[in-house]
Amino acid sequence: MLLYDERELVRVNCLKMLEKGLTKGTSGNISVFNREKGLFAISPSSMDYYQIRPEDVVVMDLEGKIVDGTRKPSIENVMHRIYYVEREDVNAVVHTHSTFATAVSCLGEPLPAVTFLVRLSGSYEVPCAPYAKPGSEELARLNFETGGHLNAVLLESHGLITAGPNIDRAMFIAEEIEEVAKLYCITRAIGTPKIVPKEMMGF
Ligand SMILES: [Zn+2]
């Protein structure tokens, strides 16, 4: 099977995303890139994560053509693909609708450094890309223009996207940024959060 290892990584990490509480139902999507072959494996659209088999994961090329698989790829495949086209250091992308990151995205504001762990995004804050229709080229473009050079971006009124050199790292960043977003929401509810100054972030 073409890109078996990457398809299996997508399958397993979709389950992890669900079990870690980073998504619900069939929302969110994951892709893993094979740089040597110039192909990426991406989760299928609207499929129960517990039902996904490696062959249900779709293989696409960098022009957006389906190379292998019978399922429809995630509608956000353009948003994933742009990272593999534009960044040489990214080999995995995770997109979630995790509750607290999405809550902050609904403010249309960046997630500030309520703890130093925001630095996992590659910046002193996680920027928020303006809203665009899910699955649109415009969403992919706005996301990449806003924070494509970083490891994490909020999508206004939608969710979070993270990128990493491998899937473990992209998942770790998604989990940690969700945790920071949770602390930010809690601290805003009980008072005014203190924000870690840029120079104290520990870069
Ligand atoms: Zn989404």
Boltz pocket constraint, residues with backbone or C-beta under 6 A from the ligand:
constraints:
  - pocket:
      binder: B
      contacts: [[A, 28], [A, 76], [A, 95], [A, 96], [A, 97], [A, 134], [A, 158], [A, 159]]
      max_distance: 6.0
